[in-house]
Amino acid sequence: MTSEKKHDHESGPARRISRRRFLEIAGAAAALLISSCAPGRETPAPTDIVAPDAPPPATDQPVDPSAPPALPTAARVAIATAADYDRQRIYATVRDMLDNIGGLGDVVRPGDRVAIKVNLTGGLGNPGPAGLTPMESFVTHPELVRALGQLVRDAGARELLIVEAVYQWGSYVEWGFEEVAEDIEATLIDLNAPDPYNDFIYAPVPGGGKIYGEYIINPLLQEVDVLMTVPKMKCHWVAGVTHALKNHIGLVPARFYRLTDEHAHRSEFHGPTDEIAGQRVPQIIVELNQVRPIDFALIDGIKTTEGGEGPWIQTFGPIAPGVLFAGKDPVAADAVATAAQGFDPTAPAMTIPFVRGENHLNLAAAAGLGTNRLDEIETIGPTIQQVKRDFKPCVVEL
């Protein structure tokens, strides 16, 4: 179903860049070698024949009743440290993090279309603080997208897209994503426009939503095989924290969710007051993640900000925790990042850091999107305590 409204193109056309043939061939060939083992694939029927010298099946081994149950792969989160955005070190770090959580074989299959959602909030009118660039403070750093994109290509992806509902197309250009897209042979997509399709679609919330029953989105979000997200590790004035789940707010075209035409942001999501926003925004975050779940999250806490999501927040300031998080359960990844900020990811509503409303991590877990309980999450690499850096929450006075 398409919208009956006329959708003018506000931010510039989607741009396509040809793929390097050698990467396509090498990546697809390597991925095909493991494709028969990837979950969800058609595989040969198992045989009941056991070689004479083979050990007995695992089920015949004694079980230690005191041993803790094995954690599912989906609740595994990799943690790594990085002091800066050096290209070679970032690539090696992200590669190793992926290896630590089982690789991409169960996420990206040969021939897949993969979209990477970045967070380019605020637009070009908001510079970074105190001599830092926006990428070193409050928006996704392009080197992380470059590294992840290269690894996605190596896993056999046929097509790679970088997506965001950008304030201006220039955000892609001036913040380094046009260059990255060329290097990894990706297509830049502005989700404020329906391109490369003729129109938007209405995507229903599975089971019905509490705030919206459906959301207006670019059709490619439901057509891509894999959706990844690369947000900054930040606090948020309304949502408390903003990591992978909150980054989904940027999936929808802003102009359909404004209280007035003068607003540049999705003011309808917030409503007229912080109190109302604190009830609406967390539920909307969950609904958008139900409409299009995240398959993989890479959270950037190398250089970021505390006290707010951008320089328009009065408590905003730079901080450099020097840490990255990666996981296939976005709720778990958010929970670990939240704990590393010095907060309780299961905190009740109206408590720090969720001081203005509901804890969307609790809502997401209740909706079955993942777990935010640290005792249900296996972390690999440095411990949370080793990388923990207490963030200033979005409160005027402590």
C-alpha positions in Angstrom: 0.0 0.0 0.0 1.4 3.4 -0.9 0.8 6.8 0.6 -1.8 9.0 -1.2 0.3 12.1 -0.4 2.6 13.6 -2.9 6.2 12.9 -1.8 8.6 15.6 -3.1 12.3 15.0 -2.9 13.7 17.3 -0.2 17.3 16.1 0.3 18.7 15.0 -3.0 18.7 11.8 -5.0 20.0 8.4 -4.0 23.4 7.8 -5.6 24.6 4.5 -7.0 28.2 3.5 -7.3 29.4 0.5 -9.2 30.9 -2.4 -7.3 34.4 -3.7 -7.6 34.2 -6.9 -9.5 37.1 -8.6 -7.7 35.5 -8.0 -4.3 32.2 -9.3 -5.5 33.8 -12.5 -6.9 36.1 -13.1 -3.9 33.5 -12.3 -1.3 30.8 -14.5 -2.9 33.2 -17.4 -3.4 34.4 -17.3 0.2 30.9 -17.1 1.5 29.7 -20.0 -0.6 32.2 -22.2 1.0 30.4 -21.8 4.4 26.9 -21.2 3.1 25.8 -24.8 3.7 26.5 -24.4 7.4 24.7 -21.0 7.9 21.6 -21.2 10.0 18.4 -20.9 7.9 19.9 -22.3 4.8 18.8 -25.4 3.0 21.3 -28.1 4.1 21.6 -31.8 3.4 19.5 -34.0 5.6 21.5 -35.3 8.6 22.6 -38.9 8.5 22.2 -41.4 11.3 25.3 -43.2 10.3 28.2 -42.9 12.8 31.8 -43.9 11.9 33.0 -47.0 13.9 35.8 -45.0 15.5 33.8 -41.8 16.1 33.1 -40.7 19.7 29.6 -41.1 21.0 27.1 -38.3 20.5 27.3 -35.4 22.9 24.0 -36.4 24.4 25.7 -39.6 25.8 28.2 -37.5 27.7 27.5 -36.9 31.4 26.0 -33.6 32.3 27.1 -31.5 35.2 23.9 -30.4 36.9 25.7 -27.5 38.6 27.0 -26.1 35.3 25.3 -22.8 34.2 23.2 -23.1 31.0 24.9 -22.2 27.8 24.0 -18.7 26.6 22.5 -18.3 23.2 24.7 -16.7 20.5 22.1 -13.9 20.1 23.0 -12.7 23.7 26.7 -12.5 23.0 28.2 -9.0 22.9 31.8 -8.2 21.9 33.7 -5.4 23.6 36.9 -3.8 22.3 39.0 -0.8 23.0 40.3 1.8 20.5 41.9 5.1 21.2 41.2 6.7 17.8 39.8 6.1 14.4 43.0 5.0 12.6 41.7 3.1 9.5 43.8 0.0 9.8 43.3 -0.4 13.5 39.6 0.1 13.3 39.3 -2.5 10.5 41.3 -5.1 12.5 39.3 -4.3 15.7 35.9 -4.7 14.1 37.1 -7.9 12.3 38.2 -9.4 15.6 35.0 -8.4 17.3 33.0 -10.2 14.6 35.1 -13.3 15.0 34.5 -13.2 18.7 30.7 -13.4 18.2 30.8 -16.1 15.5 31.4 -14.1 12.4 28.8 -12.8 9.9 28.0 -16.2 8.3 24.6 -16.4 10.1 23.8 -12.7 9.3 25.0 -12.1 5.7 24.5 -14.7 3.1 26.0 -14.8 -0.4 24.1 -12.5 -2.7 22.4 -10.5 0.1 21.4 -6.9 0.0 22.7 -5.2 3.1 21.7 -1.8 4.5 23.8 0.0 7.2 21.9 2.6 9.1 24.1 5.5 10.3 23.2 8.3 12.8 23.7 11.7 11.2 21.6 13.7 13.6 21.4 17.5 13.6 22.6 18.3 10.2 25.4 20.6 9.0 24.2 23.5 11.2 25.5 21.8 14.3 29.3 21.8 14.6 31.3 19.6 17.1 32.3 21.0 20.4 35.7 22.5 21.3 37.5 21.8 18.1 36.1 18.3 17.6 34.3 17.2 14.5 30.7 16.0 14.6 32.1 12.5 13.8 34.3 12.7 16.9 31.4 13.8 19.1 27.8 13.1 18.1 27.4 11.4 14.7 28.5 8.1 13.3 32.2 8.0 12.3 32.7 7.0 8.7 35.7 4.8 9.4 33.5 2.3 11.3 31.1 2.1 8.3 34.1 1.6 6.0 35.4 -1.3 8.1 32.0 -2.9 8.5 31.2 -2.5 4.9 34.4 -4.2 3.8 33.7 -7.1 6.1 30.1 -7.3 4.8 31.5 -7.4 1.2 33.9 -10.2 2.3 30.9 -12.1 3.6 29.4 -12.2 0.1 27.0 -9.3 0.0 25.7 -8.5 -3.5 24.6 -5.0 -2.7 25.5 -2.6 0.1 23.5 0.5 1.1 24.2 3.3 3.6 20.9 4.7 4.8 19.7 7.6 6.9 17.0 10.2 6.8 19.5 13.0 6.6 18.8 16.6 7.3 20.7 17.6 4.2 22.4 15.5 1.5 25.5 17.5 2.4 25.8 15.6 5.6 26.8 12.5 3.6 29.3 14.6 1.6 31.0 16.8 4.3 31.0 14.1 7.0 32.9 11.6 4.8 30.3 9.1 3.8 30.4 9.8 0.1 34.0 8.9 0.0 33.4 5.8 2.1 30.5 4.7 -0.2 32.8 5.0 -3.2 35.5 2.9 -1.5 33.2 0.1 -0.4 31.0 0.4 -3.5 27.9 1.3 -1.6 24.8 3.3 -2.5 23.9 6.3 -0.3 20.1 6.5 0.4 18.2 9.4 1.9 15.2 7.8 3.7 13.4 11.1 3.6 12.7 10.2 -0.1 11.2 7.0 -1.6 14.1 6.6 -4.1 14.8 4.3 -5.8 11.1 3.5 -5.6 8.2 5.6 -6.8 6.6 6.0 -3.4 6.7 5.1 0.3 4.8 2.3 1.9 2.8 1.9 5.1 4.5 -0.8 7.2 2.3 -2.2 10.0 3.5 -2.8 13.5 3.3 -6.6 14.1 0.5 -7.2 16.5 -0.5 -3.6 16.4 1.2 -0.6 17.9 0.3 1.5 20.9 1.3 4.9 19.4 1.1 4.2 15.7 -0.4 1.1 13.9 1.9 1.6 10.9 4.8 3.7 9.8 5.7 5.4 6.5 9.0 4.0 5.3 11.1 3.6 2.1 10.2 0.1 0.7 13.9 -0.9 0.6 13.9 -1.3 4.4 11.6 -4.3 4.1 13.2 -5.6 1.0 16.8 -5.7 2.1 18.0 -9.0 3.5 20.0 -7.5 6.3 19.7 -4.3 8.3 22.8 -3.2 10.4 23.1 -0.2 12.6 26.1 1.9 13.6 25.1 4.5 16.2 27.1 6.6 18.6 27.1 5.7 22.3 25.3 8.7 23.9 22.8 9.9 26.4 19.5 11.3 25.2 17.3 14.0 26.6 14.0 12.1 26.2 15.0 8.4 25.7 17.7 8.4 28.4 20.3 6.6 26.2 20.6 6.4 22.5 22.4 3.4 20.9 21.2 0.8 18.4 17.5 0.8 19.1 17.1 4.5 19.3 18.9 5.0 16.0 15.8 3.5 14.3 14.0 6.9 14.8 15.9 7.9 11.7 14.2 5.3 9.5 11.1 7.3 8.8 10.8 10.5 6.6 10.7 13.4 9.0 8.2 15.5 7.2 5.3 13.1 7.9 5.9 13.2 11.6 6.0 17.0 12.4 3.5 18.9 14.5 4.1 22.0 12.2 5.9 22.5 8.9 8.4 24.8 10.7 9.8 21.9 12.7 12.9 20.1 11.3 12.6 17.1 13.7 9.9 14.5 14.2 8.1 16.7 16.7 4.9 14.6 16.4 6.8 11.7 17.9 7.5 13.9 21.0 4.3 15.7 21.4 4.1 19.1 23.1 5.9 18.4 26.4 8.8 16.3 27.7 6.4 14.4 29.9 4.4 13.3 26.9 7.5 12.6 24.9 8.8 10.4 27.7 5.9 8.1 27.2 5.6 8.3 23.4 9.3 8.1 22.2 10.3 4.9 24.1 7.3 3.1 22.7 7.8 4.4 19.2 11.4 3.2 19.4 10.1 -0.3 20.1 7.5 -0.2 17.4 10.0 0.9 14.8 12.3 -2.0 15.8 9.3 -4.4 15.5 8.5 -3.0 12.0 12.1 -3.7 10.9 14.3 -5.6 13.4 18.0 -5.0 13.6 20.3 -7.9 12.5 23.6 -6.5 13.8 24.7 -3.5 15.8 28.1 -1.9 16.1 28.1 0.9 18.7 30.7 3.6 18.6 32.0 4.8 22.0 35.5 5.7 20.9 34.9 9.5 21.0 31.4 10.7 21.8 29.4 13.0 24.1 27.8 12.8 27.5 24.8 14.8 28.9 22.9 14.8 25.6 22.7 13.6 22.0 23.9 16.8 20.3 25.1 20.4 20.9 21.5 21.7 21.1 21.2 20.1 24.5 22.5 22.4 27.3 24.2 19.6 29.3 26.1 18.3 26.2 29.9 17.8 26.4 32.6 15.6 24.8 33.9 12.4 26.3 36.3 9.7 25.0 35.6 6.3 26.5 37.6 4.5 23.8 35.3 1.6 23.4 33.3 -0.4 20.8 30.4 -2.9 21.2 29.1 -5.4 18.7 26.3 -7.8 18.8 23.5 -9.6 16.9 21.0 -8.9 19.7 20.6 -5.1 19.6 18.9 -5.0 23.0 21.8 -6.9 24.6 24.3 -4.6 22.8 22.4 -1.5 24.1 22.3 -3.0 27.6 26.0 -3.6 27.7 26.7 -0.1 26.3 24.3 1.4 28.9 26.1 -0.5 31.7 29.4 0.8 30.4 28.0 4.3 30.7 27.5 3.7 34.4 23.8 3.1 34.2 21.5 0.2 35.0 20.0 -1.1 31.7 17.0 -2.4 33.6 16.3 0.8 35.5 12.6 1.6 36.1 10.9 4.6 34.4 11.6 8.1 35.6 15.0 7.1 37.1 18.5 7.9 35.9 19.2 7.8 33.0 15.6 7.4 31.9 14.6 10.5 33.9 11.8 11.8 31.6 9.8 8.6 30.9 9.9 4.9 30.1 13.0 2.7 29.7 12.8 1.6 26.1 15.2 -1.3 26.8 12.7 -2.7 29.3 9.9 -2.2 26.7 12.0 -3.8 23.9 12.8 -6.9 26.1 9.1 -7.2 27.0 8.3 -7.1 23.3 10.7 -10.0 22.6 13.3 -8.0 20.7 16.2 -9.2 22.9 17.4 -9.2 26.5 18.6 -6.2 28.6 19.5 -8.4 31.6 23.2 -8.5 32.0 23.1 -11.9 33.6 21.6 -13.2 30.3 24.4 -11.7 28.2 27.8 -13.1 27.5 30.5 -10.4 26.9 33.7 -11.2 25.1 36.8 -9.1 25.3 37.4 -6.6 28.1 34.8 -6.7 30.9 32.1 -4.0 31.3 33.9 -2.9 34.5 37.2 -2.5 32.6 35.7 -0.2 30.0 33.2 1.6 32.2 33.2 5.3 32.0 30.5 7.1 34.0 28.5 9.4 31.7 26.7 12.5 32.8 23.0 11.9 32.2 20.6 14.4 30.7 19.7 16.3 33.8 20.4 19.9 34.5 21.4 19.4 38.1 22.7 16.2 39.9 
